[in-house]
Amino acid sequence: MPPRYAYWTIVLDTGVRTSFRSATRNELVTTLHQIRRKDPKAELKWFAQGRLWESPTEAQAARVRRSTKFTKLARNPKATREVMKRKDGPSRPEPTNGKHSRNR
């Protein structure tokens, strides 16, 4: 059976994921109630894309926002260049009046 990369999991108060995993939320509800006897702050979270989410719809909305962002950049080469400039900065320092600026 291949590994699942999107599943419901129980998270303890300390942020530690437990080994309880399931494709459906209903399968973990009884286990969650038992764990809450010892740790009242235990939560049921959706794990997808390497992150914990409140629900699968929240993870899907984030994925849609991200794909829309990259689609817009792909359609507009100028916007892509502007993003790359902000990310990496200028490739060489710009000269000031033909002289090197040094602090002495």
DSSP file (Angstrom, degrees, kcal/mol; ACC not computed):
  #  RESIDUE AA STRUCTURE BP1 BP2  ACC     N-H-->O    O-->H-N    N-H-->O    O-->H-N    TCO  KAPPA ALPHA  PHI   PSI    X-CA   Y-CA   Z-CA
    1    1 A M              0   0    0      0, 0.0     3,-0.1     0, 0.0     0, 0.0   0.000 360.0 360.0 360.0 128.3    0.0    0.0    0.0
    2    2 A P        -     0   0    0      0, 0.0     2,-0.0     0, 0.0     0, 0.0  -0.342 360.0 -96.1 -70.4 153.9    1.5    3.4   -1.0
    3    3 A P        -     0   0    0      0, 0.0     2,-0.4     0, 0.0     0, 0.0  -0.352  34.6-124.6 -68.9 150.2    2.0    6.0    1.8
    4    4 A R        -     0   0    0      1,-0.1     3,-0.1    -3,-0.1    19,-0.0  -0.805  20.5-173.3 -95.9 136.2   -0.7    8.6    2.2
    5    5 A Y  S    S+     0   0    0     -2,-0.4    44,-0.4     1,-0.2    45,-0.4   0.370  75.7  50.5-108.0   1.9    0.4   12.3    2.1
    6    6 A A  S    S+     0   0    0     42,-0.2     2,-0.3    43,-0.1    42,-0.2  -0.948  74.0 127.5-141.1 118.2   -3.0   13.7    3.1
    7    7 A Y  E     -A   47   0A   0     40,-1.9    40,-3.4    -2,-0.4     2,-0.3  -0.983  57.0 -95.3-161.8 162.9   -4.8   12.4    6.2
    8    8 A W  E     +AB  46  22A   0     14,-3.4    14,-1.8    -2,-0.3     2,-0.3  -0.698  45.7 176.8 -83.1 141.0   -6.5   13.3    9.5
    9    9 A T  E     -AB  45  21A   0     36,-2.9    36,-2.9    -2,-0.3     2,-0.5  -0.971  31.1-115.9-143.2 158.2   -4.2   13.0   12.5
   10   10 A I  E     -A   44   0A   0     10,-1.0     8,-2.5    -2,-0.3     2,-0.5  -0.846  28.2-161.9 -97.9 129.4   -4.4   13.7   16.2
   11   11 A V  E     -AB  43  17A   0     32,-3.0    32,-2.9    -2,-0.5     6,-0.2  -0.938   9.2-140.8-114.5 130.0   -2.1   16.5   17.5
   12   12 A L    >   -     0   0    0      4,-2.5     3,-2.0    -2,-0.5    30,-0.1  -0.292  34.0 -94.9 -82.0 172.2   -1.3   16.8   21.2
   13   13 A D  T 3  S+     0   0    0      1,-0.3    -1,-0.1     2,-0.1    29,-0.0   0.813 123.1  58.9 -57.2 -34.1   -1.0   20.0   23.1
   14   14 A T  T 3  S-     0   0    0      2,-0.1    -1,-0.3     1,-0.1     3,-0.1   0.482 120.5-105.6 -77.7  -2.1    2.8   20.1   22.6
   15   15 A G  S <  S+     0   0    0     -3,-2.0     2,-0.4     1,-0.3    -2,-0.1   0.538  74.1 142.3  89.3   7.6    2.3   20.1   18.8
   16   16 A V        -     0   0    0      1,-0.0    -4,-2.5    -5,-0.0    -1,-0.3  -0.697  47.2-134.8 -86.5 128.9    3.4   16.5   18.5
   17   17 A R  E     -B   11   0A   0     -2,-0.4    -6,-0.2    -6,-0.2     2,-0.1  -0.612  19.3-140.9 -79.0 141.4    1.6   14.4   15.9
   18   18 A T  E     -     0   0A   0     -8,-2.5    -8,-0.1    -2,-0.3    -1,-0.1  -0.380  23.9-107.8 -92.5 177.2    0.5   11.0   17.1
   19   19 A S  E    S+     0   0A   0     -2,-0.1     2,-0.7   -10,-0.1    -1,-0.1   0.438  85.5 111.2 -86.5   1.5    0.6    7.8   15.0
   20   20 A F  E     +     0   0A   0    -10,-0.2   -10,-1.0     8,-0.0     2,-0.3  -0.680  44.1 162.2 -79.7 116.3   -3.2    7.8   14.7
   21   21 A R  E     +B    9   0A   0     -2,-0.7     2,-0.3   -12,-0.2   -12,-0.2  -0.971  10.0 165.7-136.0 148.7   -4.0    8.6   11.1
   22   22 A S  E     -B    8   0A   0    -14,-1.8   -14,-3.4    -2,-0.3     6,-0.0  -0.986  40.3-133.0-159.7 152.4   -7.1    8.1    8.9
   23   23 A A  S    S+     0   0    0     -2,-0.3     2,-0.4   -16,-0.2    -1,-0.1   0.767  97.6  50.6 -76.6 -26.7   -8.5    9.2    5.6
   24   24 A T  S >  S-     0   0    0      1,-0.1     3,-0.5   -16,-0.1     4,-0.4  -0.896  75.4-139.5-116.1 145.9  -11.9   10.0    7.3
   25   25 A R  T >> S+     0   0    0     -2,-0.4     3,-1.5     1,-0.2     4,-0.7   0.861  97.5  65.0 -67.3 -38.2  -12.4   12.2   10.3
   26   26 A N  H 3> S+     0   0    0      1,-0.3     4,-0.5     2,-0.2     3,-0.5   0.779  92.5  62.6 -61.6 -28.6  -15.1    9.9   11.8
   27   27 A E  H <4 S+     0   0    0     -3,-0.5     4,-0.3     1,-0.2    -1,-0.3   0.766 108.6  41.7 -68.0 -24.5  -12.7    7.0   12.3
   28   28 A L  H <> S+     0   0    0     -3,-1.5     4,-2.6    -4,-0.4    -1,-0.2   0.518  88.6  89.0-101.2  -6.5  -10.6    9.1   14.8
   29   29 A V  H  X S+     0   0    0     -4,-0.7     4,-2.1    -3,-0.5     5,-0.2   0.916  90.0  46.3 -62.4 -44.8  -13.3   10.8   16.8
   30   30 A T  H  X S+     0   0    0     -4,-0.5     4,-1.7     1,-0.2    -1,-0.2   0.897 113.9  49.1 -65.7 -38.8  -13.6    8.0   19.4
   31   31 A T  H  > S+     0   0    0     -4,-0.3     4,-2.3     1,-0.2    -1,-0.2   0.897 108.8  54.0 -65.2 -39.7   -9.8    7.8   19.8
   32   32 A L  H  X S+     0   0    0     -4,-2.6     4,-2.3     1,-0.2    -2,-0.2   0.909 106.3  51.8 -60.8 -42.8   -9.7   11.6   20.1
   33   33 A H  H  X S+     0   0    0     -4,-2.1     4,-0.6     1,-0.2    -1,-0.2   0.890 110.3  49.1 -62.4 -38.9  -12.2   11.5   23.0
   34   34 A Q  H >X S+     0   0    0     -4,-1.7     3,-0.8     1,-0.2     4,-0.5   0.901 112.0  47.9 -67.0 -40.4  -10.1    8.8   24.8
   35   35 A I  H >X S+     0   0    0     -4,-2.3     4,-2.7     1,-0.2     3,-1.1   0.852 102.7  63.6 -68.4 -34.2   -6.9   10.9   24.4
   36   36 A R  H 3< S+     0   0    0     -4,-2.3    -1,-0.2     1,-0.3    -2,-0.2   0.692  88.7  69.4 -66.6 -17.1   -8.7   14.0   25.6
   37   37 A R  H << S+     0   0    0     -3,-0.8    -1,-0.3    -4,-0.6    -2,-0.2   0.892 114.3  27.3 -63.7 -37.6   -9.2   12.4   29.0
   38   38 A K  H << S+     0   0    0     -3,-1.1    -2,-0.2    -4,-0.5    -1,-0.1   0.829 137.1  27.7 -90.8 -38.4   -5.4   12.6   29.5
   39   39 A D    ><  -     0   0    0     -4,-2.7     3,-1.8     1,-0.1    -1,-0.3  -0.855  64.9-171.7-128.8  94.7   -4.7   15.7   27.4
   40   40 A P  T 3  S+     0   0    0      0, 0.0    -4,-0.1     0, 0.0    -1,-0.1   0.685  83.1  59.9 -63.3 -18.2   -7.7   18.0   27.1
   41   41 A K  T 3  S+     0   0    0      2,-0.1    -5,-0.1    -5,-0.0   -30,-0.1   0.305  73.0 129.0 -94.6  10.6   -6.0   20.2   24.4
   42   42 A A    <   -     0   0    0     -3,-1.8     2,-0.3   -10,-0.1   -30,-0.2  -0.390  40.4-165.6 -64.7 143.0   -5.6   17.4   21.9
   43   43 A E  E     -A   11   0A   0    -32,-2.9   -32,-3.0    -2,-0.1     2,-0.6  -0.890  23.6-125.3-131.6 159.4   -6.9   18.3   18.4
   44   44 A L  E     +A   10   0A   0     -2,-0.3     2,-0.3   -34,-0.2   -34,-0.2  -0.937  38.9 176.2-104.5 121.0   -7.9   16.6   15.2
   45   45 A K  E     -A    9   0A   0    -36,-2.9   -36,-2.9    -2,-0.6     2,-0.5  -0.884  30.9-121.4-127.9 156.5   -6.0   18.2   12.2
   46   46 A W  E     -AC   8  53A   0      7,-2.7     7,-3.5    -2,-0.3     2,-0.6  -0.858  24.2-154.1 -96.1 126.8   -5.7   17.6    8.5
   47   47 A F  E     +AC   7  52A   0    -40,-3.4   -40,-1.9    -2,-0.5     2,-0.3  -0.914  33.1 136.5-105.8 122.8   -2.1   16.9    7.3
   48   48 A A  E >   + C   0  51A   0      3,-2.2     3,-1.9    -2,-0.6   -42,-0.2  -0.966  60.3  16.9-159.7 149.6   -1.4   17.8    3.6
   49   49 A Q  T 3  S-     0   0    0    -44,-0.4     3,-0.1    -2,-0.3   -43,-0.1   0.786 128.3 -61.6  56.2  31.4    1.4   19.5    1.7
   50   50 A G  T 3  S+     0   0    0    -45,-0.4     2,-0.3     1,-0.2    -1,-0.3   0.607 118.3  92.3  76.1  11.4    3.7   19.1    4.7
   51   51 A R  E <  S-C   48   0A   0     -3,-1.9    -3,-2.2    -5,-0.0     2,-0.4  -0.899  75.0-114.4-134.0 162.0    1.6   21.2    7.0
   52   52 A L  E     -C   47   0A   0     -2,-0.3     2,-0.3    -5,-0.2    -5,-0.2  -0.847  36.0-176.6 -96.5 134.4   -1.2   20.8    9.5
   53   53 A W  E     -C   46   0A   0     -7,-3.5    -7,-2.7    -2,-0.4     4,-0.0  -0.837  36.4-124.0-125.6 161.8   -4.6   22.4    8.6
   54   54 A E  S    S-     0   0    0     -2,-0.3    -1,-0.1     1,-0.2    -7,-0.1   0.834  93.3  -6.0 -72.8 -33.4   -7.9   22.8   10.3
   55   55 A S     >  -     0   0    0     -9,-0.1     4,-1.5   -10,-0.1     3,-0.2  -0.975  69.7-106.6-155.2 163.5   -9.7   21.1    7.4
   56   56 A P  H  > S+     0   0    0      0, 0.0     4,-2.4     0, 0.0     5,-0.2   0.834 117.8  58.7 -64.2 -31.3   -9.1   19.7    3.9
   57   57 A T  H  > S+     0   0    0      1,-0.2     4,-2.4     2,-0.2     5,-0.2   0.869 103.2  52.2 -67.4 -34.3  -11.0   22.6    2.4
   58   58 A E  H  > S+     0   0    0     -3,-0.2     4,-1.9     2,-0.2    -1,-0.2   0.914 111.1  47.0 -65.4 -42.4   -8.5   25.0    4.0
   59   59 A A  H  X S+     0   0    0     -4,-1.5     4,-2.0     1,-0.2    -2,-0.2   0.894 112.5  49.8 -65.2 -40.0   -5.6   23.1    2.5
   60   60 A Q  H  X S+     0   0    0     -4,-2.4     4,-2.4     2,-0.2    -2,-0.2   0.903 108.5  52.4 -66.8 -40.5   -7.3   23.0   -0.9
   61   61 A A  H  X S+     0   0    0     -4,-2.4     4,-2.5     1,-0.2    -1,-0.2   0.900 109.6  49.6 -62.4 -40.4   -8.0   26.8   -0.8
   62   62 A A  H  X S+     0   0    0     -4,-1.9     4,-2.3     2,-0.2    -1,-0.2   0.899 110.3  50.4 -64.4 -40.1   -4.3   27.4    0.0
   63   63 A R  H  X S+     0   0    0     -4,-2.0     4,-2.5     2,-0.2    -2,-0.2   0.894 110.9  49.0 -65.3 -39.2   -3.3   25.2   -2.9
   64   64 A V  H  X S+     0   0    0     -4,-2.4     4,-2.4     2,-0.2    -2,-0.2   0.920 110.9  50.1 -66.3 -43.7   -5.6   27.0   -5.3
   65   65 A R  H  X S+     0   0    0     -4,-2.5     4,-2.1     1,-0.2    -2,-0.2   0.911 112.5  48.0 -60.0 -41.9   -4.3   30.4   -4.1
   66   66 A R  H  X S+     0   0    0     -4,-2.3     4,-2.1     2,-0.2    -2,-0.2   0.926 112.4  46.7 -66.9 -44.4   -0.8   29.3   -4.7
   67   67 A S  H  X S+     0   0    0     -4,-2.5     4,-2.1     1,-0.2    -1,-0.2   0.871 111.7  52.5 -66.8 -35.0   -1.4   27.8   -8.2
   68   68 A T  H  X S+     0   0    0     -4,-2.4     4,-2.4     2,-0.2    -1,-0.2   0.899 107.6  52.4 -65.3 -40.3   -3.3   31.0   -9.1
   69   69 A K  H  X S+     0   0    0     -4,-2.1     4,-1.8     1,-0.2    -2,-0.2   0.932 112.7  43.4 -60.9 -46.9   -0.4   33.1   -8.0
   70   70 A F  H  X S+     0   0    0     -4,-2.1     4,-2.1     1,-0.2    -1,-0.2   0.832 111.2  55.1 -71.0 -31.1    2.1   31.1  -10.2
   71   71 A T  H  X S+     0   0    0     -4,-2.1     4,-1.7     2,-0.2    -1,-0.2   0.917 107.8  49.2 -65.8 -42.2   -0.3   31.1  -13.1
   72   72 A K  H  X S+     0   0    0     -4,-2.4     4,-1.3     1,-0.2    -2,-0.2   0.894 111.1  50.1 -63.5 -39.3   -0.5   34.9  -13.0
   73   73 A L  H  < S+     0   0    0     -4,-1.8     7,-0.4     1,-0.2    -1,-0.2   0.880 108.7  52.1 -66.1 -37.0    3.2   35.1  -12.9
   74   74 A A  H  < S+     0   0    0     -4,-2.1    -1,-0.2     1,-0.2    -2,-0.2   0.845 109.9  49.0 -68.2 -32.7    3.6   32.8  -15.9
   75   75 A R  H  < S+     0   0    0     -4,-1.7    -1,-0.2     1,-0.2    -2,-0.2   0.779 112.4  50.2 -76.1 -25.8    1.2   34.9  -18.0
   76   76 A N     X  -     0   0    0     -4,-1.3     4,-1.7     1,-0.2     3,-0.3  -0.850  61.6-176.2-119.3  95.2    2.9   38.1  -17.2
   77   77 A P  H  > S+     0   0    0      0, 0.0     4,-2.2     0, 0.0     5,-0.2   0.832  85.2  58.1 -60.5 -32.9    6.7   37.9  -17.8
   78   78 A K  H  > S+     0   0    0      1,-0.2     4,-2.2     2,-0.2     5,-0.1   0.917 105.7  48.8 -63.4 -42.5    7.2   41.5  -16.5
   79   79 A A  H  > S+     0   0    0     -3,-0.3     4,-2.3     1,-0.2    -1,-0.2   0.878 109.0  53.9 -64.2 -37.0    5.7   40.5  -13.1
   80   80 A T  H  X S+     0   0    0     -4,-1.7     4,-2.3    -7,-0.4    -1,-0.2   0.918 108.4  48.9 -63.3 -43.1    7.9   37.5  -13.0
   81   81 A R  H  X S+     0   0    0     -4,-2.2     4,-2.2     1,-0.2    -2,-0.2   0.897 110.1  51.7 -63.2 -40.0   11.0   39.7  -13.5
   82   82 A E  H  X S+     0   0    0     -4,-2.2     4,-2.1     2,-0.2    -1,-0.2   0.900 110.0  48.7 -64.7 -39.9    9.9   42.0  -10.8
   83   83 A V  H  X S+     0   0    0     -4,-2.3     4,-2.2     1,-0.2    -1,-0.2   0.914 111.2  50.0 -65.3 -41.9    9.4   39.2   -8.4
   84   84 A M  H  X>S+     0   0    0     -4,-2.3     4,-2.7     1,-0.2     5,-0.5   0.871 109.0  52.6 -65.7 -36.0   12.9   37.8   -9.2
   85   85 A K  H  X5S+     0   0    0     -4,-2.2     4,-2.3     1,-0.2    -1,-0.2   0.928 111.3  46.2 -63.7 -44.1   14.4   41.2   -8.7
   86   86 A R  H  <5S+     0   0    0     -4,-2.1    -2,-0.2     1,-0.2    -1,-0.2   0.872 116.0  46.7 -66.0 -35.7   12.8   41.5   -5.2
   87   87 A K  H  <5S+     0   0    0     -4,-2.2    -2,-0.2    -5,-0.2    -1,-0.2   0.948 128.9  19.2 -73.2 -49.3   13.9   38.0   -4.3
   88   88 A D  H  <5S-     0   0    0     -4,-2.7    -3,-0.2     1,-0.2    -2,-0.2   0.704  95.7-142.8 -97.5 -22.6   17.5   38.1   -5.5
   89   89 A G     << -     0   0    0     -4,-2.3    -1,-0.2    -5,-0.5    -2,-0.1  -0.207  50.7 -28.1  80.4 178.5   18.2   41.8   -5.7
   90   90 A P        -     0   0    0      0, 0.0     4,-0.0     0, 0.0    -5,-0.0  -0.338  55.5-132.8 -66.9 149.0   20.4   43.4   -8.3
   91   91 A S  S    S+     0   0    0      1,-0.1    -6,-0.0     2,-0.0    -2,-0.0   0.860  88.9  19.9 -73.1 -34.3   23.1   41.1   -9.8
   92   92 A R  S    S-     0   0    0      3,-0.0     2,-0.1     0, 0.0    -1,-0.1  -0.962  91.2-100.4-131.1 150.3   25.8   43.7   -9.5
   93   93 A P        -     0   0    0      0, 0.0    -2,-0.0     0, 0.0     0, 0.0  -0.467  43.5-114.8 -67.4 141.6   26.1   46.9   -7.4
   94   94 A E        -     0   0    0     -2,-0.1     2,-0.1     1,-0.1     0, 0.0  -0.606  29.3-117.7 -80.0 134.4   25.3   50.0   -9.4
   95   95 A P        -     0   0    0      0, 0.0     2,-0.7     0, 0.0     5,-0.1  -0.393  17.5-140.5 -70.0 147.9   28.2   52.4   -9.8
   96   96 A T  B >  S-D   99   0B   0      3,-1.2     3,-1.8     1,-0.1    -2,-0.0  -0.920  77.8 -31.3-111.7 106.4   27.8   55.9   -8.4
   97   97 A N  T 3  S-     0   0    0     -2,-0.7    -1,-0.1     1,-0.3     3,-0.1   0.790 113.9 -64.1  56.0  33.2   29.3   58.5  -10.7
   98   98 A G  T 3  S+     0   0    0      1,-0.2     2,-0.3     0, 0.0    -1,-0.3   0.495 113.9 107.1  75.3   2.2   31.9   56.0  -12.0
   99   99 A K  B <  S-D   96   0B   0     -3,-1.8    -3,-1.2     0, 0.0     2,-0.4  -0.826  72.8-115.8-113.1 153.2   33.5   55.8   -8.6
  100  100 A H        -     0   0    0     -2,-0.3     2,-0.8    -5,-0.1    -3,-0.0  -0.692  27.2-133.7 -82.9 135.9   33.5   53.0   -6.1
  101  101 A S        +     0   0    0     -2,-0.4     2,-0.4     2,-0.0    -1,-0.0  -0.818  34.8 167.0 -95.0 115.2   31.9   53.9   -2.9
  102  102 A R        -     0   0    0     -2,-0.8     2,-0.7     0, 0.0    -2,-0.0  -0.964  35.2-128.2-126.5 143.9   34.0   52.8    0.1
  103  103 A N              0   0    0     -2,-0.4    -2,-0.0     1,-0.1     0, 0.0  -0.823 360.0 360.0 -90.9 117.4   33.6   53.7    3.7
  104  104 A R              0   0    0     -2,-0.7    -1,-0.1     0, 0.0     0, 0.0   0.380 360.0 360.0-115.5 360.0   37.0   54.9    5.0
